[in-house]
């Protein structure tokens, strides 16, 4: 079955540590996105990628980094510069990034600080 | 700037009741898309519906129906004869950038609990 796989489901970060969240899709979608979800809030866009080897900052990119070396993969690194990383992180994709394309989501990674 | 408001933080109903989830949006554009997504306890958001700003027809899909009213900038979602499996967080979203999809704005979500 086609879909988006995020791993791990739960992740713990120590002070000063960088951690990487994995996102893989087999939908052959061009566009991929990372969102952050905090309790009682909507999703906020961290980074997005319209095509391989290209990505753009979203609304809350500070303290995060991404790469897009393969069409299927869009990992997110939460760096030590992100002072409040505890949140639920969702990866999404769409066929392309044209307006109005629906998003397909992974099942998320819950990141907590030790 | 575009904005989506879901004023109902949590709703609790008993199975078989009808329930309406409200969504009010703000935009200066004449061309935009509205969405509803469902987030069950498993975490992933599931697409329910997309409506563009030029199509004000209401839509029904089984027990789900959507009422789009440009005059009041609302895109409300009704579940008829609710079931326990409808328990989830529901998000309304707005996209108005005519060139790409990365401007999608989500409301804060409404947590629906359907009790047996």
Interface residues (C-beta under 8 A of the other chain):
Chain A: X4 X31 X33 X40 X41 X42 X43 X44 X45 X48 X50 X56 X58 X88 X90 X92 X94 X96 X97 X98 X99 X100 X101 X102 X103 X104 X105 X106 X107 X108
Chain B: X4 X9 X31 X33 X35 X37 X42 X43 X44 X45 X46 X47 X50 X52 X91 X93 X95 X96 X97 X98 X99 X100 X101 X102 X104 X105 X106 X107 X108 X109
